[in-house]
Amino acid sequence: MTENLPNYDAIEPPEGTPKAEYTTHERRADVWRSIKSAGSPTRVNKADLARRYDVNRSTIYRDLDRLREWAADSLGEDATLTSRAVFETVVEELLDADDWRAKKAALDAVMDWNEWLQDIGEQHREPDRVEADVRQRTSEVQYRVVREESADLPADPDTGGVDFEALGFAEGPAGVDVEAVEDLEGSDE
C-alpha cells in the first residue's frame, strides 16, 4: 500500500451514520463496495454518488483516482491468481450453458482476457499490419498464364495440345497452360 492510502477492503463504513457524514476513507470504502457490486467503475453513476454522499462530483472523481491508485498498488500475485480463477470459472460455466449467447459471452471474455494480458505485457500482441518484401531477386525466368488459343505456344504432336517439354516442363499444370518469358532483367513486362 502507499503510505497515505489505507486498505479500503478492510474499512467498514459505520452503519446507522448518514452517508453525508462519512469520513473520506469511509466514503471511498463505500464507493469501492459500489464498484464491486456493479462490476466496474464505468457502471456506477458519478452524479448519483455525489448526491448520495452530499459532495461535489469532482470529489467523487478524486475518490475514484485514489481508489485506482490503491488498487494498482495492492495488485500482486494473489490478485493475478484470483482473476485467473474467476476467469476460468466464468468461462467454464458459460461454455457449459446450452445457449449460444452464453458461448458468445465466453468468447468475449476470452478476447477481453487476452487483450488484458497483452496490455500488461504477459502475452505477445500481433501487429495490426505486416509489410513484407515479396520481390524475388534470384528468379531468372518469369512465367505467365496464357490461353490455349495462343498461337505462340509449341504444339505437342501427340496430343495437339501445348508441348510443355518444349517449354521446359516435364508436364503441364492441371487446367493451366504456361509460357516461358524472357529473363526478368531483359523483359519489358
Buried (B, 14 or more C-beta within 10 A) or exposed (E): EEEEBEEBEEBEBEEEEEBEEBEEBBBBBBBBBBBEEEEEBEEBEBEEBBBBBEBEEEBBEBBBEBBEBBBEEBEEEEEEEEEEEEBEEBBEEBBEEEEEEBBEBBEEBBEEBEEEEEEEEEEEEEEEEEEEEEEEEEEEEEBEEBEEEEEEBEEBEEEEEBBBEEBEBEEBEEEEBBBEBEEBEEEEE
